Amino acid sequence: QVQFVQSGGGLGQPGGSLSLSCAASRPSFISRYTGGWYRQAPGKQRELIATISTRGSTNYTDSTKGRFAISRDNAKNTISLQMNSLKPEDTAVYFCRLWGFGDDYWGQGTQVTVSS
């Protein structure tokens, strides 16, 4: 069974940067799947914030466009999220997801807290 291990995140300052990565345990696994990052703030529903297609095309929500960047490295079997110009409202648990062909995989979640 494939597992996805998230890393990165933690505490960041307003205006600062943090990064997240999601690595699949099986080599050459992620290339066939669409990738995405979600987040869930306390008391709120989980929301999709960025996606990346198998060909590398990206999409963002208005709340993250211009500040966050999703990327994939199929050779390293990872999906990443670079977060810049952080705001306190970016505080949430962040989840990676890969899906396609009837499959759906989630990372375990990583806390990101933006505070001075």
N, CA, C and O atoms as a GROMACS GRO file, in nm:
protein
  464
    1GLN      N    1   0.085  -0.119   0.000
    1GLN     CA    2   0.000   0.000   0.000
    1GLN      C    3   0.088   0.124   0.000
    1GLN      O    4   0.186   0.131   0.074
    2VAL      N    5   0.052   0.221  -0.083
    2VAL     CA    6   0.132   0.343  -0.094
    2VAL      C    7   0.099   0.437   0.020
    2VAL      O    8  -0.017   0.454   0.057
    3GLN      N    9   0.201   0.496   0.076
    3GLN     CA   10   0.182   0.598   0.179
    3GLN      C   11   0.240   0.730   0.131
    3GLN      O   12   0.333   0.733   0.050
    4PHE      N   13   0.184   0.838   0.183
    4PHE     CA   14   0.230   0.971   0.148
    4PHE      C   15   0.274   1.040   0.276
    4PHE      O   16   0.196   1.052   0.371
    5VAL      N   17   0.395   1.084   0.278
    5VAL     CA   18   0.452   1.147   0.396
    5VAL      C   19   0.474   1.295   0.368
    5VAL      O   20   0.547   1.333   0.276
    6GLN      N   21   0.408   1.377   0.448
    6GLN     CA   22   0.423   1.521   0.434
    6GLN      C   23   0.534   1.571   0.524
    6GLN      O   24   0.560   1.516   0.631
    7SER      N   25   0.600   1.676   0.481
    7SER     CA   26   0.703   1.740   0.561
    7SER      C   27   0.699   1.889   0.537
    7SER      O   28   0.637   1.937   0.442
    8GLY      N   29   0.766   1.963   0.626
    8GLY     CA   30   0.768   2.108   0.616
    8GLY      C   31   0.662   2.171   0.704
    8GLY      O   32   0.613   2.109   0.798
    9GLY      N   33   0.627   2.295   0.672
    9GLY     CA   34   0.527   2.366   0.751
    9GLY      C   35   0.585   2.415   0.882
    9GLY      O   36   0.705   2.442   0.892
   10GLY      N   37   0.499   2.428   0.983
   10GLY     CA   38   0.542   2.478   1.113
   10GLY      C   39   0.498   2.622   1.134
   10GLY      O   40   0.390   2.662   1.091
   11LEU      N   41   0.584   2.698   1.201
   11LEU     CA   42   0.551   2.837   1.237
   11LEU      C   43   0.619   2.934   1.141
   11LEU      O   44   0.739   2.926   1.119
   12GLY      N   45   0.540   3.024   1.085
   12GLY     CA   46   0.593   3.127   0.997
   12GLY      C   47   0.543   3.264   1.039
   12GLY      O   48   0.441   3.275   1.106
   13GLN      N   49   0.616   3.366   1.000
   13GLN     CA   50   0.577   3.504   1.033
   13GLN      C   51   0.499   3.566   0.918
   13GLN      O   52   0.518   3.528   0.803
   14PRO      N   53   0.411   3.660   0.948
   14PRO     CA   54   0.341   3.733   0.841
   14PRO      C   55   0.442   3.793   0.744
   14PRO      O   56   0.538   3.858   0.784
   15GLY      N   57   0.417   3.771   0.616
   15GLY     CA   58   0.509   3.819   0.513
   15GLY      C   59   0.622   3.722   0.483
   15GLY      O   60   0.697   3.743   0.388
   16GLY      N   61   0.635   3.619   0.561
   16GLY     CA   62   0.741   3.522   0.543
   16GLY      C   63   0.704   3.409   0.450
   16GLY      O   64   0.602   3.415   0.380
   17SER      N   65   0.788   3.305   0.449
   17SER     CA   66   0.769   3.192   0.359
   17SER      C   67   0.782   3.060   0.434
   17SER      O   68   0.857   3.048   0.531
   18LEU      N   69   0.710   2.962   0.386
   18LEU     CA   70   0.721   2.825   0.431
   18LEU      C   71   0.701   2.734   0.310
   18LEU      O   72   0.646   2.776   0.208
   19SER      N   73   0.745   2.611   0.323
   19SER     CA   74   0.723   2.516   0.214
   19SER      C   75   0.675   2.383   0.270
   19SER      O   76   0.702   2.348   0.385
   20LEU      N   77   0.601   2.311   0.187
   20LEU     CA   78   0.549   2.180   0.220
   20LEU      C   79   0.586   2.082   0.110
   20LEU      O   80   0.591   2.119  -0.008
   21SER      N   81   0.611   1.959   0.147
   21SER     CA   82   0.634   1.854   0.049
   21SER      C   83   0.555   1.730   0.086
   21SER      O   84   0.523   1.707   0.202
   22CYS      N   85   0.523   1.652  -0.015
   22CYS     CA   86   0.448   1.528   0.002
   22CYS      C   87   0.517   1.423  -0.083
   22CYS      O   88   0.521   1.435  -0.206
   23ALA      N   89   0.571   1.322  -0.020
   23ALA     CA   90   0.648   1.220  -0.091
   23ALA      C   91   0.576   1.086  -0.086
   23ALA      O   92   0.530   1.043   0.019
   24ALA      N   93   0.566   1.021  -0.202
   24ALA     CA   94   0.505   0.889  -0.209
   24ALA      C   95   0.609   0.782  -0.179
   24ALA      O   96   0.726   0.795  -0.215
   25SER      N   97   0.564   0.677  -0.113
   25SER     CA   98   0.658   0.572  -0.071
   25SER      C   99   0.696   0.478  -0.183
   25SER      O  100   0.795   0.406  -0.173
   26ARG      N  101   0.617   0.476  -0.291
   26ARG     CA  102   0.644   0.384  -0.401
   26ARG      C  103   0.711   0.459  -0.515
   26ARG      O  104   0.657   0.561  -0.560
   27PRO      N  105   0.825   0.415  -0.563
   27PRO     CA  106   0.894   0.484  -0.673
   27PRO      C  107   0.808   0.493  -0.798
   27PRO      O  108   0.729   0.404  -0.828
   28SER      N  109   0.826   0.604  -0.869
   28SER     CA  110   0.758   0.626  -0.998
   28SER      C  111   0.608   0.615  -0.986
   28SER      O  112   0.542   0.562  -1.076
   29PHE      N  113   0.554   0.663  -0.875
   29PHE     CA  114   0.411   0.644  -0.849
   29PHE      C  115   0.326   0.762  -0.891
   29PHE      O  116   0.218   0.743  -0.946
   30ILE      N  117   0.373   0.884  -0.866
   30ILE     CA  118   0.283   0.999  -0.875
   30ILE      C  119   0.257   1.049  -1.016
   30ILE      O  120   0.163   1.126  -1.037
   31SER      N  121   0.338   1.009  -1.113
   31SER     CA  122   0.334   1.073  -1.245
   31SER      C  123   0.198   1.060  -1.313
   31SER      O  124   0.165   1.145  -1.396
   32ARG      N  125   0.119   0.960  -1.282
   32ARG     CA  126  -0.008   0.940  -1.351
   32ARG      C  127  -0.125   1.013  -1.284
   32ARG      O  128  -0.237   1.008  -1.334
   33TYR      N  129  -0.098   1.080  -1.171
   33TYR     CA  130  -0.207   1.139  -1.094
   33TYR      C  131  -0.205   1.291  -1.094
   33TYR      O  132  -0.099   1.354  -1.099
   34THR      N  133  -0.323   1.350  -1.089
   34THR     CA  134  -0.336   1.492  -1.061
   34THR      C  135  -0.303   1.515  -0.914
   34THR      O  136  -0.340   1.435  -0.829
   35GLY      N  137  -0.234   1.623  -0.885
   35GLY     CA  138  -0.196   1.654  -0.748
   35GLY      C  139  -0.264   1.781  -0.699
   35GLY      O  140  -0.302   1.867  -0.778
   36GLY      N  141  -0.280   1.790  -0.568
   36GLY     CA  142  -0.342   1.909  -0.512
   36GLY      C  143  -0.306   1.928  -0.366
   36GLY      O  144  -0.265   1.835  -0.297
   37TRP      N  145  -0.324   2.051  -0.322
   37TRP     CA  146  -0.309   2.084  -0.180
   37TRP      C  147  -0.439   2.142  -0.129
   37TRP      O  148  -0.502   2.226  -0.194
   38TYR      N  149  -0.480   2.097  -0.011
   38TYR     CA  150  -0.598   2.144   0.057
   38TYR      C  151  -0.555   2.200   0.193
   38TYR      O  152  -0.444   2.173   0.240
   39ARG      N  153  -0.643   2.277   0.254
   39ARG     CA  154  -0.619   2.320   0.390
   39ARG      C  155  -0.750   2.327   0.466
   39ARG      O  156  -0.857   2.347   0.408
   40GLN      N  157  -0.738   2.311   0.596
   40GLN     CA  158  -0.855   2.317   0.683
   40GLN      C  159  -0.821   2.400   0.805
   40GLN      O  160  -0.739   2.360   0.889
   41ALA      N  161  -0.884   2.516   0.815
   41ALA     CA  162  -0.866   2.603   0.930
   41ALA      C  163  -0.962   2.559   1.041
   41ALA      O  164  -1.062   2.494   1.014
   42PRO      N  165  -0.931   2.594   1.166
   42PRO     CA  166  -1.019   2.556   1.278
   42PRO      C  167  -1.162   2.602   1.256
   42PRO      O  168  -1.186   2.719   1.227
   43GLY      N  169  -1.256   2.510   1.270
   43GLY     CA  170  -1.397   2.544   1.256
   43GLY      C  171  -1.446   2.563   1.115
   43GLY      O  172  -1.560   2.603   1.093
   44LYS      N  173  -1.359   2.535   1.016
   44LYS     CA  174  -1.397   2.554   0.877
   44LYS      C  175  -1.386   2.424   0.799
   44LYS      O  176  -1.322   2.329   0.844
   45GLN      N  177  -1.448   2.421   0.682
   45GLN     CA  178  -1.439   2.304   0.596
   45GLN      C  179  -1.305   2.300   0.525
   45GLN      O  180  -1.240   2.403   0.504
   46ARG      N  181  -1.265   2.180   0.488
   46ARG     CA  182  -1.142   2.165   0.410
   46ARG      C  183  -1.164   2.226   0.272
   46ARG      O  184  -1.267   2.204   0.209
   47GLU      N  185  -1.066   2.304   0.228
   47GLU     CA  186  -1.079   2.372   0.099
   47GLU      C  187  -0.959   2.340   0.009
   47GLU      O  188  -0.846   2.328   0.056
   48LEU      N  189  -0.987   2.327  -0.119
   48LEU     CA  190  -0.883   2.308  -0.219
   48LEU      C  191  -0.817   2.443  -0.248
   48LEU      O  192  -0.886   2.543  -0.268
   49ILE      N  193  -0.683   2.447  -0.249
   49ILE     CA  194  -0.615   2.574  -0.272
   49ILE      C  195  -0.526   2.574  -0.396
   49ILE      O  196  -0.496   2.681  -0.450
   50ALA      N  197  -0.484   2.458  -0.442
   50ALA     CA  198  -0.397   2.454  -0.560
   50ALA      C  199  -0.400   2.314  -0.620
   50ALA      O  200  -0.409   2.214  -0.549
   51THR      N  201  -0.392   2.308  -0.754
   51THR     CA  202  -0.384   2.180  -0.822
   51THR      C  203  -0.276   2.183  -0.929
   51THR      O  204  -0.238   2.290  -0.978
   52ILE      N  205  -0.226   2.065  -0.963
   52ILE     CA  206  -0.128   2.052  -1.070
   52ILE      C  207  -0.161   1.927  -1.149
   52ILE      O  208  -0.175   1.819  -1.092
   53SER      N  209  -0.171   1.942  -1.280
   53SER     CA  210  -0.206   1.828  -1.364
   53SER      C  211  -0.083   1.740  -1.387
   53SER      O  212   0.028   1.772  -1.346
   54THR      N  213  -0.108   1.628  -1.454
   54THR     CA  214   0.004   1.538  -1.485
   54THR      C  215   0.104   1.604  -1.578
   54THR      O  216   0.221   1.565  -1.581
   55ARG      N  217   0.061   1.704  -1.653
   55ARG     CA  218   0.151   1.774  -1.745
   55ARG      C  219   0.212   1.900  -1.683
   55ARG      O  220   0.292   1.970  -1.746
   56GLY      N  221   0.172   1.929  -1.557
   56GLY     CA  222   0.232   2.043  -1.489
   56GLY      C  223   0.152   2.171  -1.494
   56GLY      O  224   0.199   2.275  -1.447
   57SER      N  225   0.032   2.168  -1.551
   57SER     CA  226  -0.053   2.286  -1.550
   57SER      C  227  -0.108   2.309  -1.410
   57SER      O  228  -0.149   2.215  -1.342
   58THR      N  229  -0.107   2.435  -1.368
   58THR     CA  230  -0.145   2.467  -1.230
   58THR      C  231  -0.268   2.556  -1.224
   58THR      O  232  -0.297   2.632  -1.317
   59ASN      N  233  -0.340   2.545  -1.112
   59ASN     CA  234  -0.453   2.632  -1.085
   59ASN      C  235  -0.455   2.665  -0.936
   59ASN      O  236  -0.415   2.583  -0.853
   60TYR      N  237  -0.501   2.784  -0.905
   60TYR     CA  238  -0.504   2.831  -0.766
   60TYR      C  239  -0.637   2.898  -0.736
   60TYR      O  240  -0.706   2.948  -0.824
   61THR      N  241  -0.670   2.898  -0.607
   61THR     CA  242  -0.785   2.977  -0.564
   61THR      C  243  -0.742   3.122  -0.552
   61THR      O  244  -0.623   3.154  -0.548
   62ASP      N  245  -0.840   3.211  -0.544
   62ASP     CA  246  -0.809   3.353  -0.534
   62ASP      C  247  -0.729   3.383  -0.407
   62ASP      O  248  -0.649   3.476  -0.405
   63SER      N  249  -0.750   3.304  -0.302
   63SER     CA  250  -0.682   3.331  -0.176
   63SER      C  251  -0.532   3.301  -0.180
   63SER      O  252  -0.457   3.351  -0.097
   64THR      N  253  -0.489   3.220  -0.276
   64THR     CA  254  -0.347   3.181  -0.281
   64THR      C  255  -0.277   3.223  -0.410
   64THR      O  256  -0.154   3.216  -0.418
   65LYS      N  257  -0.353   3.265  -0.509
   65LYS     CA  258  -0.294   3.301  -0.637
   65LYS      C  259  -0.194   3.415  -0.620
   65LYS      O  260  -0.223   3.515  -0.556
   66GLY      N  261  -0.076   3.398  -0.679
   66GLY     CA  262   0.028   3.500  -0.671
   66GLY      C  263   0.117   3.488  -0.548
   66GLY      O  264   0.221   3.552  -0.540
   67ARG      N  265   0.075   3.407  -0.451
   67ARG     CA  266   0.155   3.391  -0.328
   67ARG      C  267   0.207   3.248  -0.313
   67ARG      O  268   0.318   3.227  -0.264
   68PHE      N  269   0.128   3.151  -0.354
   68PHE     CA  270   0.164   3.010  -0.338
   68PHE      C  271   0.200   2.952  -0.475
   68PHE      O  272   0.151   2.997  -0.579
   69ALA      N  273   0.287   2.851  -0.474
   69ALA     CA  274   0.325   2.783  -0.597
   69ALA      C  275   0.330   2.633  -0.574
   69ALA      O  276   0.404   2.585  -0.488
   70ILE      N  277   0.251   2.559  -0.651
   70ILE     CA  278   0.252   2.414  -0.643
   70ILE      C  279   0.344   2.361  -0.752
   70ILE      O  280   0.351   2.417  -0.861
   71SER      N  281   0.414   2.254  -0.721
   71SER     CA  282   0.503   2.195  -0.820
   71SER      C  283   0.508   2.044  -0.798
   71SER      O  284   0.464   1.992  -0.696
   72ARG      N  285   0.561   1.976  -0.898
   72ARG     CA  286   0.576   1.831  -0.886
   72ARG      C  287   0.710   1.791  -0.944
   72ARG      O  288   0.760   1.852  -1.038
   73ASP      N  289   0.766   1.686  -0.886
   73ASP     CA  290   0.890   1.629  -0.937
   73ASP      C  291   0.865   1.479  -0.947
   73ASP      O  292   0.877   1.406  -0.848
   74ASN      N  293   0.830   1.435  -1.066
   74ASN     CA  294   0.794   1.294  -1.082
   74ASN      C  295   0.913   1.202  -1.057
   74ASN      O  296   0.897   1.089  -1.011
   75ALA      N  297   1.033   1.250  -1.088
   75ALA     CA  298   1.152   1.168  -1.064
   75ALA      C  299   1.175   1.145  -0.915
   75ALA      O  300   1.219   1.038  -0.873
   76LYS      N  301   1.144   1.249  -0.835
   76LYS     CA  302   1.160   1.237  -0.691
   76LYS      C  303   1.032   1.194  -0.621
   76LYS      O  304   1.029   1.175  -0.500
   77ASN      N  305   0.925   1.178  -0.703
   77ASN     CA  306   0.799   1.127  -0.648
   77ASN      C  307   0.738   1.220  -0.543
   77ASN      O  308   0.685   1.174  -0.442
   78THR      N  309   0.748   1.352  -0.568
   78THR     CA  310   0.700   1.449  -0.470
   78THR      C  311   0.609   1.555  -0.533
   78THR      O  312   0.620   1.589  -0.651
   79ILE      N  313   0.518   1.605  -0.449
   79ILE     CA  314   0.437   1.722  -0.477
   79ILE      C  315   0.473   1.825  -0.371
   79ILE      O  316   0.481   1.792  -0.253
   80SER      N  317   0.495   1.949  -0.411
   80SER     CA  318   0.540   2.051  -0.317
   80SER      C  319   0.451   2.175  -0.325
   80SER      O  320   0.382   2.198  -0.424
   81LEU      N  321   0.456   2.253  -0.218
   81LEU     CA  322   0.384   2.379  -0.213
   81LEU      C  323   0.475   2.484  -0.150
   81LEU      O  324   0.510   2.472  -0.032
   82GLN      N  325   0.512   2.585  -0.226
   82GLN     CA  326   0.590   2.698  -0.175
   82GLN      C  327   0.493   2.808  -0.138
   82GLN      O  328   0.413   2.852  -0.221
   83MET      N  329   0.498   2.852  -0.013
   83MET     CA  330   0.406   2.954   0.036
   83MET      C  331   0.482   3.080   0.071
   83MET      O  332   0.567   3.079   0.160
   84ASN      N  333   0.453   3.189   0.001
   84ASN     CA  334   0.519   3.318   0.022
   84ASN      C  335   0.417   3.422   0.068
   84ASN      O  336   0.296   3.401   0.058
   85SER      N  337   0.469   3.533   0.117
   85SER     CA  338   0.382   3.643   0.163
   85SER      C  339   0.272   3.590   0.254
   85SER      O  340   0.153   3.618   0.234
   86LEU      N  341   0.312   3.514   0.352
   86LEU     CA  342   0.217   3.449   0.441
   86LEU      C  343   0.132   3.550   0.517
   86LEU      O  344   0.176   3.660   0.551
   87LYS      N  345   0.006   3.509   0.542
   87LYS     CA  346  -0.088   3.589   0.618
   87LYS      C  347  -0.140   3.506   0.735
   87LYS      O  348  -0.140   3.383   0.728
   88PRO      N  349  -0.183   3.571   0.843
   88PRO     CA  350  -0.238   3.494   0.956
   88PRO      C  351  -0.353   3.403   0.914
   88PRO      O  352  -0.371   3.295   0.971
   89GLU      N  353  -0.430   3.444   0.814
   89GLU     CA  354  -0.542   3.362   0.769
   89GLU      C  355  -0.499   3.238   0.690
   89GLU      O  356  -0.583   3.157   0.653
   90ASP      N  357  -0.370   3.223   0.665
   90ASP     CA  358  -0.318   3.100   0.606
   90ASP      C  359  -0.301   2.990   0.710
   90ASP      O  360  -0.272   2.875   0.675
   91THR      N  361  -0.320   3.023   0.836
   91THR     CA  362  -0.309   2.924   0.943
   91THR      C  363  -0.412   2.814   0.924
   91THR      O  364  -0.532   2.840   0.917
   92ALA      N  365  -0.364   2.690   0.916
   92ALA     CA  366  -0.451   2.576   0.890
   92ALA      C  367  -0.368   2.448   0.893
   92ALA      O  368  -0.246   2.452   0.898
   93VAL      N  369  -0.437   2.336   0.888
   93VAL     CA  370  -0.372   2.208   0.860
   93VAL      C  371  -0.378   2.187   0.710
   93VAL      O  372  -0.484   2.197   0.649
   94TYR      N  373  -0.263   2.158   0.650
   94TYR     CA  374  -0.252   2.143   0.505
   94TYR      C  375  -0.238   1.995   0.469
   94TYR      O  376  -0.166   1.920   0.535
   95PHE      N  377  -0.309   1.955   0.363
   95PHE     CA  378  -0.310   1.816   0.318
   95PHE      C  379  -0.274   1.808   0.170
   95PHE      O  380  -0.322   1.889   0.090
   96CYS      N  381  -0.191   1.713   0.134
   96CYS     CA  382  -0.169   1.684  -0.007
   96CYS      C  383  -0.265   1.574  -0.050
   96CYS      O  384  -0.311   1.493   0.031
   97ARG      N  385  -0.292   1.575  -0.179
   97ARG     CA  386  -0.383   1.474  -0.233
   97ARG      C  387  -0.338   1.442  -0.376
   97ARG      O  388  -0.297   1.531  -0.451
   98LEU      N  389  -0.346   1.314  -0.412
   98LEU     CA  390  -0.326   1.270  -0.551
   98LEU      C  391  -0.445   1.185  -0.589
   98LEU      O  392  -0.490   1.100  -0.511
   99TRP      N  393  -0.495   1.207  -0.711
   99TRP     CA  394  -0.614   1.133  -0.751
   99TRP      C  395  -0.617   1.110  -0.903
   99TRP      O  396  -0.552   1.180  -0.980
  100GLY      N  397  -0.696   1.011  -0.940
  100GLY     CA  398  -0.714   0.978  -1.080
  100GLY      C  399  -0.737   0.829  -1.097
  100GLY      O  400  -0.694   0.749  -1.013
  101PHE      N  401  -0.804   0.790  -1.205
  101PHE     CA  402  -0.827   0.650  -1.240
  101PHE      C  403  -0.898   0.575  -1.127
  101PHE      O  404  -0.876   0.456  -1.107
  102GLY      N  405  -0.984   0.645  -1.054
  102GLY     CA  406  -1.056   0.584  -0.944
  102GLY      C  407  -0.978   0.575  -0.815
  102GLY      O  408  -1.031   0.527  -0.714
  103ASP      N  409  -0.854   0.622  -0.814
  103ASP     CA  410  -0.772   0.621  -0.693
  103ASP      C  411  -0.775   0.758  -0.627
  103ASP      O  412  -0.795   0.860  -0.693
  104ASP      N  413  -0.756   0.758  -0.497
  104ASP     CA  414  -0.760   0.883  -0.421
  104ASP      C  415  -0.672   0.867  -0.298
  104ASP      O  416  -0.700   0.785  -0.211
  105TYR      N  417  -0.564   0.945  -0.292
  105TYR     CA  418  -0.467   0.933  -0.184
  105TYR      C  419  -0.450   1.067  -0.114
  105TYR      O  420  -0.446   1.172  -0.178
  106TRP      N  421  -0.439   1.060   0.020
  106TRP     CA  422  -0.421   1.181   0.101
  106TRP      C  423  -0.298   1.169   0.190
  106TRP      O  424  -0.263   1.061   0.237
  107GLY      N  425  -0.233   1.282   0.210
  107GLY     CA  426  -0.128   1.288   0.310
  107GLY      C  427  -0.188   1.300   0.448
  107GLY      O  428  -0.310   1.314   0.464
  108GLN      N  429  -0.101   1.294   0.550
  108GLN     CA  430  -0.150   1.288   0.688
  108GLN      C  431  -0.185   1.425   0.746
  108GLN      O  432  -0.245   1.433   0.853
  109GLY      N  433  -0.149   1.532   0.676
  109GLY     CA  434  -0.176   1.666   0.726
  109GLY      C  435  -0.058   1.725   0.799
  109GLY      O  436   0.012   1.656   0.873
  110THR      N  437  -0.037   1.855   0.778
  110THR     CA  438   0.074   1.927   0.841
  110THR      C  439   0.023   2.062   0.889
  110THR      O  440  -0.043   2.134   0.815
  111GLN      N  441   0.054   2.097   1.012
  111GLN     CA  442   0.010   2.225   1.068
  111GLN      C  443   0.098   2.338   1.017
  111GLN      O  444   0.220   2.330   1.020
  112VAL      N  445   0.033   2.443   0.970
  112VAL     CA  446   0.100   2.568   0.936
  112VAL      C  447   0.037   2.678   1.020
  112VAL      O  448  -0.085   2.698   1.016
  113THR      N  449   0.119   2.749   1.095
  113THR     CA  450   0.071   2.858   1.179
  113THR      C  451   0.146   2.984   1.142
  113THR      O  452   0.269   2.986   1.140
  114VAL      N  453   0.072   3.089   1.112
  114VAL     CA  454   0.132   3.218   1.074
  114VAL      C  455   0.100   3.317   1.185
  114VAL      O  456  -0.015   3.353   1.207
  115SER      N  457   0.204   3.360   1.252
  115SER     CA  458   0.186   3.448   1.367
  115SER      C  459   0.315   3.523   1.395
  115SER      O  460   0.424   3.471   1.374
  116SER      N  461   0.301   3.645   1.444
  116SER     CA  462   0.419   3.721   1.483
  116SER      C  463   0.448   3.701   1.631
  116SER      O  464   0.544   3.758   1.683
   0.00000   0.00000   0.00000
